[in-house]
Amino acid sequence: MKNALLKMHLAVFLWGFTGVLGRAISLREYPLVWYRTLFTALILLLFLLIFKKISKISKKELGRFFVIGSIIAVHWVVFYGSIKFANASIALTCLATAGIFTSLIEPLMLKSKFNYKEMLIGLVALIGMYSIYHFEIKYALGIALGILAALLSSIFTVMNKKIVSGYSAQLVAFYEIGFGFLFLTALLPFYLFFQPDIRFEMNSMDFLWLFVLSLFCTVLGQSLALSALKKLTPFTTVLLVNLEPVYGIILAMIFYHENKELGVGFYIGISLIALSVLLHTWMMRKERAVK
């Protein structure tokens, strides 16, 4: 359990850079994610070929990977949309609402009992999110996209819990991200029809930051998270992911001085979200002590 928690914390720390890198890249959300999925899939394929870790997958499992990969791709698009329409701090904080979504979705999808303590803890995070929305109404669209990203995050986390145990983390990540790239490519003509002026040309710095984003935040981060998910519950995983805003906000303040863009409501909200993480950690320790 300790090893799994350590892996998940490291993954979350790496994900904390996604907001900063997303703001640094000049591309809009769709081309940004299109390149991210492409780079990530190629890096993972190279890794699997070198270490000979590619194994056969049944058609049924490939179908599941396609669905999950498509959800992940859309999750990234709306997440980076949240950054573009608000800022990195807002987008990262919105992901904390995933806890309340997971407490409802996990029992339904995994056919387990509802954990009302987890639902209450998730509600604390939701109240924190409402505080941010109430006081930062100028970022309404960005917040709405961020909450949608949180919902999608909780869905693919629960779905991954059902399949990760039988495969290596890198193999799962390759198929999911690869299918995510194919899904976005299939939708590209429709996107360009409605957004004909969106550019896909990268400058040298875009290429550098996209490579860093793909290699460290995606390949390494996703591999660590999928490996940890074999030992952790989806709700625990999502609640640990709530620490991502903490790392991301600190980095955004260092690189972009986003603290000057945010009011008191944001800090009240992020405090409630941090409280939800502490309450869940305390609950886990208490349950282990009883056992």
Order of alpha helices (4+ residues) and beta strands (2+ residues): alpha-alpha-alpha-alpha-alpha-alpha-alpha-alpha-alpha-alpha-alpha-alpha-alpha
